[in-house]
Amino acid sequence: MNEDIQEAVKVIKSGGTFLYPTDTIWGIGCDATNSKAVDKIYKIKERSKLSRFIVLVDSPAKILDYVEEIPDILWDLLKSLDSPTTIIYPKAKKLPKNVISKDGSIAIRIVKHEFCQRLIHILNKPIISTSANFSSEPSPVVFKDISEELKSKVDYIVKTGRDKMNKSKGSTIIKIKMNGEFEIIRP
């Protein structure tokens, strides 16, 4: 795993894209603070730039680097989450325009997957996470379900976790509204 992380860090720091396992499904990622790298993922996925990606961080404290505020009630929730949960925060900061939604919001998940945790910690930056598929195609649950064409378009494919069966689906998504109320977007 260490060699995989070192190689992924090199690719990410050079503005590249990579395929990697997460705590949900296989994803395509890059440095979330690098707008040119993010544009590469839009191109790879053939995705409209009106749809935004999820940003992964390795701890609750890192969220404060990228959002204006976190309601007090949310801190307890963040610490107690057992399943992968993405939270859409209303006021993003310090991220490129092509990562932030038109309304100024940002979707962030604290990733629990060991590979992702270590990678983000070493990189000391958030990474983009989006399913490893072309837009409008089904999300691959296991590595072997990722199309060869998509694999050929990324700069690096992580070796860790290729043989593991992941029966997970996408994360739960909760949106925080400007008034502090919550809305469940995807259970």
Residue, then its C-alpha position, 0 to 999 in steps of 0.5 A: m500500500n505504501e508504494d501505491i500511496q507514494e505513486a498516487v501522491k506523485v501523480i496528484k502533485s503533478g496535476g494528474t488523475f487516478l482511479y482508487p478504492t474508497d469507502t463506497i465505490w471505486g472512484i476517479g480523483c485528483d487534487a481538489t484544489n487544482s482546477k486544471a486537474v478537476d477539468k481533466i476529470y470532467k473531460i474523462k467522465e464526459r460530464s457536464k460542468l453543471s454537476r459537481f464532485i464530492v471532496l474527500v477529507d481525512s478528518p472533521a477538522k479539515i472541513l473548516d479549511y473549506v467551509e465558512e462555518i459548521p453548525d454546532i449540532l453537526w459536530d456531534l453528527l460528524k464524530s458519530l457517523d458509521s456509514p459513509t455520509t456526504i454533507i453539502y455545506p452552504k458556503a465553500k471557500k479556498l476551492p476552485k470555482n469548478v469544484i464549488s456549486k453555483d449556489g456556493s455550496i460544497a459536498i464533503r465527506i470524511v473518508k474512512h477507507e484506510f488507503c484514502q485516509r493515508l493518501i489525504h494525510i500525506l498529501n495534506k490536501p483534499i481529493i476529488s471523488t466521483s464514481a469511476n464510470f462515464s456519466s449516465e453509466p452505472s457506477p462500478v461496485v468492483f474494480k473489474d466493472i470499470s471500463e477499459e476505456l475509462k482506465s486508459k484515460v487516467d494517469y494512475i490506477v491504484k493497485t490496492g483493493r482491486d481484488k476486494m468485493n465492495k458491496s457498498k453503494g454511494s454515500t448518504i447525502i445530507k444538505i445543510k440549508m442556509n437557515g441551519e436546517f438539514e435535508i436528506i438528499r440520498p438516504 
